[in-house]
Amino acid sequence: MYGGKIDATGNVSSQLWVFNIPRQSWTQAAPKAKEQYAVVGHSAHIVTLEDESVVMLVIFGHCPLYGYISNVQEYNLGEF
């Protein structure tokens, strides 16, 4: 789970949390990213690339600091 609105004040998170299904537990991850925007209203998808690396693509969203983001953010999940 990536980002989202934290509270009613409009604070937005850039945290990434991974859910382990067998253990039924959450772990916070810290993937490496070139640019990272805390966004809400985005879409996030896990993709396996041709070289077998696994990345998460965060597509668009709204950042309180910069407004609507037209960038696609990519996080290499194999490097955290």
N, C-alpha and C positions, 0 to 999 in steps of 0.2 A: 504494500500500500504506500503510495507516494503523495506527499503534500496534503493540501486541503486546509480548510478554515479551522482555526483552533478554538475561537470563542466569538462572542457577539460583538467584540470590539473591531473585528475585521482582521485580526492577526492571522497570517497565513504561514504554513509550515513548509519546509523543504526536506523534511525527514523521510527516510525510506525504512519501512518496517517489513520484515519477512515472516510469514506464518509457517511454522513447521507442523504439517498435518499429523504425522504419527505422534509427536510429543504434545500437540495441542498447545503450543507456546509461540509467543512473538519475540523476535530479536530485532534490534535496531541495527541497520547496516549503514556503512559509510562508503558508497561507491565513489570512484574518481570520475570527475566530470570537468570538461573544459570551462563551460559556463553553467551556472546553476541558478535557476529562478524559482523562488517559492511561488507556486501557482495554485489556483483553485479553478474548478470548472474545466479541467483538462481531461485528456484520455491517456492512459498508460498501457503499453503492450509489451510483453516479453517476446523476443524474437531470437531464433538461432540463426546465425549467419552462415555463409558457405564455408568459412574456416572453422566452424563448430563453436565459435565463441557465442556467449549468450549476453544479449544486451536488452535493456529496457528503454523503450522510446516513450518519451512524454511529449504528447502532441498538444501544442498551443496552451491555452489557459489565460487566466487573469492574475497579474501581479499587482498588489496595491502600490508598489513603488514605481513601476514602469507602465502600468495599464495592461492592455491586451498584448500578449506575447505571440508573435507569429513564427517563432522558432520551434524546431523539433529538438528536444534535448535527448542526448543519448548517454546512457550509463552502462558501462561494462560491468556486468554482475559477477564475472569471473575474477575480478581484481579487488574485491573487498574482503 
